[in-house]
Amino acid sequence: MSGADLRVTRMEGVNLENANLLEVNWHGAKMYGAYFSNTVMPDGELVTEPNSYE
């Protein structure tokens, strides 16, 4: 998903485990309940511990 444009999308409850979100634009996206583990975030940070976005 690197570089994807996800602005103003509904990604509620999505599993983003092992996803590469580097440079993804998700400004305004609905991410409630999204699950992250071993995920590269848009700013390059690596989330290694299971976490959810509330």
Secondary structure, 3 states (H helix, E strand, C coil): CCCCECCCCECCCCECCCCECCCCECCCCECCCEEECCEECCCCCEECCCEEEC
